Amino acid sequence: NALGHHYHPNHFNCTGCGRNLVGLVYKEDEGEPYCNSCKEARVRLITPAAEPCAKCKKPITGEFVVLKGQKMHAEHFRCEECGCEFKGGGCREYEGRLYCNDDYNK
């Protein structure tokens, strides 16, 4: 008995690699048995990799903004000089850096 089904001992095998799982620790995924290695590999295959932030290069997992086709963490969308947030626009670029209108005009 496993996963709510009756298995012949020779047929209780990992869905990924076919290894017999009788007496071993196994993981369930979508109602099918997997050995630990295949389950971990399956999770890596179906979990999309997070894109890196264009500014800090760390993975983006939450909110982000897109500037000139590049994604960045929302917290980086600030003035390089004073650190104010750009709410509703109001940013200017100079030499690849973002500034609020006040700091841009200095």
RAVENLIN-V769274 format. One record per residue. N is the residue number from 1. RES is the residue in one small letter. SS is DSSP state (hx for helix, st for strand, lp for the rest). Layout:
<<N	RES	SS> <N	RES	SS>>
This chain:
<<1	n	lp> <2	a	st> <3	l	lp> <4	g	lp> <5	h	st> <6	h	lp> <7	y	lp> <8	h	lp> <9	p	hx> <10	n	hx> <11	h	hx> <12	f	lp> <13	n	st> <14	c	lp> <15	t	lp> <16	g	lp> <17	c	lp> <18	g	lp> <19	r	lp> <20	n	st> <21	l	lp> <22	v	lp> <23	g	lp> <24	l	lp> <25	v	lp> <26	y	lp> <27	k	st> <28	e	st> <29	d	st> <30	e	lp> <31	g	lp> <32	e	st> <33	p	st> <34	y	st> <35	c	lp> <36	n	hx> <37	s	hx> <38	c	hx> <39	k	hx> <40	e	hx> <41	a	hx> <42	r	hx> <43	v	hx> <44	r	hx> <45	l	hx> <46	i	hx> <47	t	lp> <48	p	lp> <49	a	lp> <50	a	lp> <51	e	lp> <52	p	st> <53	c	lp> <54	a	lp> <55	k	lp> <56	c	lp> <57	k	lp> <58	k	lp> <59	p	st> <60	i	lp> <61	t	lp> <62	g	lp> <63	e	lp> <64	f	st> <65	v	st> <66	v	st> <67	l	st> <68	k	lp> <69	g	lp> <70	q	st> <71	k	st> <72	m	st> <73	h	st> <74	a	hx> <75	e	hx> <76	h	hx> <77	f	lp> <78	r	st> <79	c	lp> <80	e	lp> <81	e	lp> <82	c	lp> <83	g	lp> <84	c	lp> <85	e	st> <86	f	lp> <87	k	lp> <88	g	lp> <89	g	lp> <90	g	lp> <91	c	st> <92	r	st> <93	e	st> <94	y	st> <95	e	lp> <96	g	lp> <97	r	st> <98	l	st> <99	y	st> <100	c	st> <101	n	hx> <102	d	hx> <103	d	hx> <104	y	hx> <105	n	lp> <106	k	lp>>
